[in-house]
Amino acid sequence: MLTRLEVQGFKNLLDVRVDFGPFTCIAGANGIGKSNVFDAIEFLSYLATDTLVEASQRVRGASGIRGGDPRDLFWDGYRDHPRRISLAAEMIVPSEVEDDLGAPAKPTTTFLRYELELEYIPPEGESSVGRLILAREELHHINRGDAGKHLRFRHSAKNFRNAVVLGQRRGGAFLSTEKRDSGTVINVHGDGGSFGKPQPRAAARAGRTVLSTVTTNDYPTILAARREMQSWRRLALEPSALRAPDSFGDSRTLGADGRHLAATLFRIANESGRLAGAPDADAVYAQVADRLSDLAAVGVESLRVEPDPVREVFTLFLQERGGLRLPARALSEGTLRFLALCVLLEDPTVTGLICMEEPENGIHPANLPAMVDLVRDLAVDPQEAPDAANPFRQVIINTHAPGVVQLCDSADLLLAEGRSLRASNGSMTTALSLVPFSGSWRATSGEASFSEGDVVAYLVAPPGAQLRLPLDVVG
């Protein structure tokens, strides 16, 4: 769970510091840079696996395509000045993970703060290219006694916090940065604290984060942080992927684009029937069909995945109340996207952070309440301990639709807007700012916040439409 993100110098995120709860809605106009927040999270996730070059090429560049110039990632990256990106993430990591060899690893403590700084080195000659280097990397623990100050969203300390914030650390950092005559060194410290000699890694020659190199259970806490960051995903459901057929040999986990929808639901239904106390296959199909029925004008009688042993494919069929039987590929784009989220809701194996852009796309305005309720229900209930019935999931969405904002609790809203800030070179520039609602748990005395009037002015409804703010209802 990503509880706090700090970004300096990444695209138009010149100085963003934001706290996240189980569910967050970032609202703002098109083109203001809301997606850059997801890009920063995605970049951190890639850095937990890939080299610096590979991670930079997987993030959207200035033109919106991937694989561009690494300078696209920096604020004002093409001007001749020092370029540096600073990233920090506070996170709750799993209490047990597996290393790359399948061996279990239990972290010493599960509440961590990861910090990273990257620099751009210009090309040295006409035929060379610029490159990224690792300037600083740190991994620290957050004491259980301080957890309440960091987890400011409303939650049960007894049921939730005590279940996810575990362990303690008597020593110092798990990763630390040291400046030596020979250059910058990242020290890897064992879970034993001050016992044992730290392992130095030369930052300039690494070509990747040190965290991404930890693959075995020798350093369980660093490995748990890596696994948590690797679990952060950006969901972009595509109709073509949702309609693609699934063979018996395909993955049975829903892809970020929605691929393997039928195979995933078949796996969930059949696995559930084998677990003690879990619903059987019929009950799983019934739960998905019942949730899909929340969509207006979609009359669902039943829903099922049928394996074809001759063609070795899975097909998801929907039986309408009128008697019509349809394969999933015949459903509308909006219905397919909603169905994919219904399936995701029933999958206890999917944990971690899910980022979704504009979930209202393809959804009729009458179905917005059903969609907002669904994405909110995907997130963990912080009043209860996470378990198979309450998966430890977190959801962040962004939107420019007033209808979505109206349906969100004011405490879950962040307003994305451009604000004037002073850059490191002393000049004034407009950068993205994420502003909480006044009086919500994110709001801090002396810091910027927004009121109901700011939302009305910023997210203008179409002429003649009736705009009703939820802030009047939920406060």
N, C-alpha and C positions, 0 to 999 in steps of 0.2 A: 504494500500500500504506500503510495507516494503522498506523504503528509505535507511536504513543503518543497517548493521549487524556487531557486534563485538563479537568475540569468543576467549576465552583464556582457554586452558586446556581441550578441548573437542576432543577426539580421536587425530588425527594428526593436528588439528587446534590449534596450540600452541599460535598463536597470529595473528588472521585474523581480519582486519578492512576493510570493503568494502561497497561502495555506490552502490545502485541499481537504475536504471531508469525503465521506463515502460517495456522495453524488454532488457534482458541480455543473452548473450551466454558465458558459461564457457567452454573453450577448453583446453584439456590436454590429456595425454596418459592414457591408461587403468591402473588401479591399483594405481594411484597416490593419490587418495582420493577426487576426485571431488564430489562423492556422499555424503561425510561427510558434505559438506556444506548444502545439502538438509536434511541430518539427523539432523543437528543443528536447522534448521528452523522448521522441523517436531517436534522435541523435544519441542521447545517453544510452538508450537501449542497444543501439547498434555498436556503440563503443565497448559494451560489455562482451561482445563476440568478435567483432571485426577489427582489422587494422585501422589506423587513423584515416588512411587514404580511402579504404573501402567504405568506412562509415560516412565520410564526407560525401562520397559519390552516391550514396543511397538516399540522402536527404534532398528534398526539392531545392533546386537552385533559384536564382532570381527570376528566371524565365518560366518557372513552374515545372521544369523537367529535372530529372535526376541525372547524376553523372557529370555535373558541370564543374566549373572552376571552384576550388576550395574557398576563394575569396568571397564567393556568394554567401558564405555562412557568417561573415563578419560584418558588423556595422560599418558602413562606408568603406567596404573592403577594397575598393579599387583606387582609393586615394593614397598618396604616399605618406603614410604615418604608421606607427607601430600598431599591429593588429593583435588583439588578445580576446579570447572568449573565456569567461569564468562561469562555471556551472556548479551548482550545489543541490543536492537532493537529500531530504530527510525521509526515511522510509522504514516501514515495519516489514521485516523479512520473514520467510517461512521458518518454523521452528525445527524443521528437518528437510534436507534436500538430498539429492543423489549427485555424486561426482560423475565424471565422464566415463568411468568404468563401472558405474552402477552401484558403487559402495555408498552407504548412508553417511551423512555428515550432519552433525548437530552444532549450530552456532553457539558461541558462549553467551551472546546476548542478541536480541532480535530488533532492537530499536537503534538505528544507525544514521550517521550523517556522512555522505560522500561528497567530496569536493574535488574539482578538476579545473585546470587551466591549460589552455592550448594557445600556441602562438603560430603565426604564419611567417615562414622564412622565404623571402623573395628569391627568384631564380638567380643563380650566380653567373650565368652566361646566356647568350641568345638562344642556345639550343636546349637549355634546361628548363625545368618547371619549378614553380614554388611548391613548398611542402609544409605540412603541419608537424609541429613537434610538441611533445608533452612537457609542459613547464612546471606543473605541480599536480600532485595527486595525494589525497588524504582520505582515510576512512576512520571515523571515530565512533564511539558508542555514546548513546544518550541514556543516562541513568534512569532506572525505573522510578526513582523518587522525583525526577524532573519531567516524567512523561506527561503528567497532567498539564504542565505549562505549554507543552508542544502540541498536544492533541486537544485543541480548543473547541472543536465541534462537539455538539451535544452527544454524549454517549454514556453507557453504564460502565463505571470503573470496575464494579464487581464482576459483571458478566462479560464485558467486551475487553476492556483494557487489561485486566489481569489475565485474560486468556491469550492475548497476542503480544504483550510486552513481557518477555521472559528473560531470565538469566541476569547476570551482572558481570562487570569487568573491573578488575582491580588495577590493571596496568594502564598503559597509555594507548596510543593509536594502533590500529591494525595495519594501516598504511601511513607512512609519513614521508615528507620531502626534506632533503638535506642538500645544502649547497656546499660543494667541495671544490678544491682547486682544479680537479679534473672535470668538473661539470656537475650538473644536477643529478642527484641520486634519489630514487624512490626506495625506501626501506620497507621490507615486508616483515611484519612482526607476527609471531605465533600467538595462538589463543592463550598461551600460558602467561601472558603479560610480560613482566620483566625477566622471566626465565627464558634462557635461550638467546642466541645471538641473532640479531635481525639480518635478513638477507637483502643486500643492496642490489638494485637494478639500475643501470645507466639509462636515464630518461631520454637523452638525445638519440641513442641508438635503438631504443625500444621499438619505435614505429607503431606502437599500440599502447593502450592503457595496461598497467601492471595487473589491475583487477581482471582483465580479460585473459590473462595467462594462467590464472589459477584454475586448474581442472581436476584436482584430486582433493581428498578430504584431509590433507595435511594442514590446510588453512580453512577450517569449516565456516568461520564467520565471513571471511572474504568471499568464499564460494557461495554462501547464502545470499550475500548482497548481489553477486553476479547473477544468480538465478532469478532473484526478484526483478532486476532490471531487464533481464531477457524476457520476462513474462509480460512486460508492458507492450500492448499492441494497439494498433490504429485500425479500427474496423471501417472498411470502405466497401459496403455491400454492392456488388455489381450484378445487374440482372442476367447478363450472359453467363457469369460464374454460377449464379443460383440455379440457372436452368440446365447447366452442364450435367450429363449423365455420370453416375458413379458406378465404377466396376467393383467387383469383389476385392480387387487388389489395391484399390485406392485408399488413401488415408481416411480414417473415420473420426477426424476432428475437423470442425468447421474452420475453413480458411478465413483469412482476413478479408477476402473479397466475397465470402459466402459460399465458396466452392465446397463440395462434399456435404451438402445439406441432408440429402436422403440417407447417406451412409452414416452420418453422425447421429441422426435420430434413431436409426436402426440399432446402433451400438448402445445408445442411452437406454432405449426400451428393453433390450435384451440383457444388459448388464444389471439394470435395476431389479429385474426379476430374480436375480441370483443373490442379491444382498438381503440379509436379515432385516426385516422391518421396513424395507424399501418398497415402493409401489411396483406392481408387476407391469408387464409390457402394455397390457390393455389400459391400465391406469395412467401410464405415461402418455400414451396416445390421446387419451381422453383429456388430460390436463392441457396438452398442447392445443387440441381442438377447441377446448373451452376458452382458452386465452385468445385464440384466433377469432373466436366468435365476438370478441369485443369490438371488432371492426364493423361499422355500420354497413349494411347491404351485403355482408358476407355471411350467408346462411350455411353454417358448417354442421353437418350431421355427424360425421366421423372423419378420421384421418389415420392413415396407416402407410408404412413402408413395406412394399412387397419385393422380396428377392426373386429374381428370375434365374434359376440354376442352369438353364440352357444358354442364355445370352450372358450370364454371370454379371448382371447389373442389378442395382437397386432402383426402384421407382416409388416415389412418394405420391400417393393418391389422396384426393380430397373428395368426400362424398357430400354433396349439397343436400339441403333439406328437400329441395324440389325433385330429388332423384338423380340429378346429373352427377356423373363421376368424372373428375378431372385429374390429369397428372399435374404435378407441380409446375411443369414448364408452361402450362396453359394459363397460369394465374397472372394477374397484373403485377407490375413492378412493385407497387406499394405493398400489395398483399404478400409478395415474396419476401420483401425486406422485413416486414412485420413477422412473418412466419419464422424467418431465420433467428430473430431475436427471441421468439417464443421457444425455439429449440435450445438456444443458448441459455435461457433461463432455467431449463431443466437439466443442464449439464454440470454436475458438481465438480468435475475435473477442471473446469475453466475458472481459474482464479487470477488475481493480479489486476492490473490497470487496463481498462478499455477506454480508448478515446474514439469519439464518434463525431463526425462533422455533419451538421444539419440533418438530424434524423427525421425531420419533417418532409424531406424530399420525397415526392411521389405519393404523399399521404393527403387525402382529402381533408379540408379543414374540420369537417365533422368528426374525423378520426384522430385529431390531434390529442385530445385527452387520453385516449387509449394508448397512443404511442408514448406520450410523456410518462404515463403511469408505468408502462412496460420498461422503459429504459431506467426509470428510477428504481423499479423493483429488481433490476439486475444487480444493483449494488447491495452490499452487505448491510444488514440491520445492526447498527451500532449499539442497540439496547440488549442484544443477545450475543452469546458466544458463537463464533463461526464454527460451522460443522457442515455435513453433507446437505442439510436442509437450509443452511444459511451460508453459502460459499463466500469465502473472503475475497469478494470482488469489489472493485471501485470503478466508477463511471464518471467520465468528464465529457460533456458535449459542448459544441459551440453552435450558435444560431444567429440569424439576423431576423427571424420571424417574430413579430409581436405576439402572435398567438401562443408560441412556446413560452415566451417570457411570462405571459399572463398566467400560465398553468404551473409555474415553478414557485416554490416557497422562496420568499425573499432572502432567507438565510443561505440558500443554495446558489444565489446569483452573483456573478461578477460582471461588471460593465467594462467592456473593452473600448478604450478611446485613446485618441492621440493627445499627448501632453508635451509641453515644451520642457526640455531638460538640457542641462549643460553637459556636453560631451567631455571626454578626457582631455581633448585638445583645447578646451575652453570655449568652443563655439556652442551656440544654441541650436538645438535640433528638435524635431518632433518624433517622439518615440511612443511605442505602445505602453499603455498603463492599464492594469487590471484593478478596478475599484470595487470594493464591497458595498453592500447596502448599509446605510446608516443605522446603527443599533444592532446589527447582526453580529455573530460571534467572530467574524473576520475583522470587523471594524476596530481600529485602534485610535485612542485619543491623540489628536494632533496630526493624524494621517487623513488623506483624502477619502471621501465616501460619497455615495450618490443617494439621492432622494427619489421619491416618486416622480417629481417634476422633471428630473434629469432623464428618466426612462421615457417619458412621454415625448420629450423634445428630441431624443436620440433615435428612438425607434418609432417612426411615424407610420401609422396605419394607412391603408389606401383611402382615398377620398370617399366619404360616406360611410366608412366602416365604423362600427362601435367598438371602441377600445376600452376594455375594463381591466384594470390592473389588479393582480392577485394580492398586491401589497395591502390593499384596503381590507382584504379578507383574512390573510394569514399574518399580517403585521410584520 
